[in-house]
Amino acid sequence: KLIPLIDKAAEIGCELFCIDAGWQRDLGDWQWQDEIFGEYGFKGIIEYIKSKGMIPGVWLELNSVTASSILYEQYNRFLLKRNGEYAGSSGNFQVDFRKAEITEYMSDAIDRLYNAGIRYIKNDYNQTSGIGFDGELCSGEEMRLQSLAFIEFIDMIKEKYPDLIIENCASGSMRTDGAMMKHFELVSISDQEYYYNNPSILTGMQACVQPEKCGSWAYPYPQCYDNRLSLAAEVVDTDSERNINKTVFNMINGMLGLMYMSGHIELADDVNTKIMKEAIEVYKKNRAFIKSAYPIYPSGRFGIEKKGFYSYGLINKEKDKILLAVWRISSLENVEIFDISKYINDSSKVNVLYPQGGDTEFSYSNGKLSVKLDDAYTARLFEITL
């Protein structure tokens, strides 16, 4: 399963490949399973990723432990509690990073991964701990001190391994706040299953998180939640023409933040592969712009259940430019007019940045941008020079 994904990711221009959950034996052991990686073994896959010019990464959930793990067996006395019961949910419990035994155990696990070639950690947080922990102080203060201890651990690891990138995944951003984001390079804002919901999530998150840290998923060939137990090739739509608009929509979802590629992109044909590759090339050319840009909301906020046209952009006055995305999300109308007059001047020029070479119908006059999109789920990325 991994080899075709790695090959396609390298082909379209990805720079990092992260192996998701499942590589480890138990939540809390952080030991890899060589047997599930076939003839390569875990380290062989890491070397294969590197041979394709990409940085290898793995998923972790450092705060969590299951009852079947070595960590639980050896150190369950260091699990966090509330009202005398282990804190956590869905059979996953949480460890106390104030304990030296826990930080030493976790540090050893990261040493092991780093020595195997891992240079990226996607640290997840797929549970709610609830509010407060037992201890000598009030429950809220115990929780605050535990959170600070975890951040101190992350800082210690980053000091030890300056080239190790650590992501705050955080299960839909349940603990994405200013304190956390000072200590993590990036955040995965959501693994939302339905791509047409992501414009709302992306633009809402960028009111809180810097665009260059805001990891937004693009998955042109998604396998939706209801079909995840089926083989991808059986349920993913592989009709090239029908998928072109989906591909463009998905890629634009990732082009105004920190782009994440996901989905079964190994199933993409040549036409859609070319569209993905083009998007990544355009994105890379604009990363410096994104890093010092800030959000604009010509259409205001856009609720996740809302249908219709929506626009959102990033402006960088030092670069004299705006990147403006326009999405059509299940609208009955195929034309929308956007008032961008307060962001531009009389000499501003508008052109379609992505996809290039298409037949997008738009017009710009007197601060108004009119866009026609015929398909119900379509998107375009515009470049506006100021």
GILIN-V538910 format. One record per backbone hydrogen bond with DSSP energy under -0.5 kcal/mol. NH is the residue of the N-H (numbers start at 0). CO is the residue of the C=O. If there is no record, write none. Layout:
# GILIN-V538910
NH:CO  NH:CO
This chain:
# GILIN-V538910
4:0  5:1  6:2  7:3  8:4  9:5  10:6  11:7  12:8  12:9  13:8  16:54  18:16  18:56  22:19  24:30  27:25  28:25  29:25  32:22  33:31  35:32  36:33  37:34  39:36  40:36  43:39  44:40  45:41  46:42  47:43  48:44  49:45  50:46  51:47  51:48  52:49  53:48  54:14  56:16  57:119  58:18  59:121  63:60  64:92  65:26  66:90  68:65  72:68  73:69  74:70  75:71  77:74  78:75  79:93  81:84  84:81  86:79  88:91  91:88  92:64  93:86  94:62  95:77  96:94  98:95  101:98  102:98  103:99  104:100  105:101  106:102  107:103  108:104  109:105  110:106  111:107  112:108  113:109  114:110  115:111  116:113  117:112  118:55  119:55  120:164  121:57  122:120  122:166  123:59  123:121  126:124  128:126  131:129  132:138  133:80  141:137  142:138  143:139  144:140  145:141  146:142  147:143  148:144  149:145  150:146  151:147  152:148  153:149  154:150  155:151  156:152  157:153  158:154  159:155  160:156  163:160  164:118  164:162  166:120  167:185  168:122  168:166  169:122  172:168  173:169  175:172  176:174  180:176  181:177  182:179  183:179  184:165  185:165  186:212  187:167  188:186  188:214  194:192  196:193  197:194  199:196  200:196  201:197  202:198  203:199  204:200  205:201  206:203  207:204  208:204  212:209  213:209  213:210  214:186  214:212  215:213  215:257  217:259  221:218  223:221  226:223  227:224  229:226  233:230  234:230  234:231  235:231  239:237  242:238  243:239  243:240  244:240  245:241  246:242  247:243  248:244  249:245  250:246  251:247  252:248  253:249  253:250  254:250  254:251  255:251  256:253  257:213  258:256  259:215  261:217  263:220  264:262  266:263  267:264  272:268  273:269  274:270  275:271  276:272  277:273  278:274  279:275  280:276  281:277  282:278  283:279  284:280  285:281  285:282  286:283  289:285  290:286  291:287  291:288  292:289  293:314  295:312  298:310  299:296  305:302  307:328  309:326  311:324  312:295  313:322  314:293  315:320  318:315  319:315  320:315  321:383  322:313  323:321  323:381  324:311  325:379  326:309  327:377  328:307  328:326  329:327  329:375  330:375  335:370  337:368  339:337  339:366  340:366  342:339  343:339  343:340  347:344  348:384  350:382  352:350  352:380  353:380  357:354  360:371  361:359  362:369  364:367  367:364  368:337  369:362  369:367  370:335  371:360  372:333  372:370  377:327  379:325  380:353  381:323  381:379  382:350  383:321  384:348  384:382  385:319
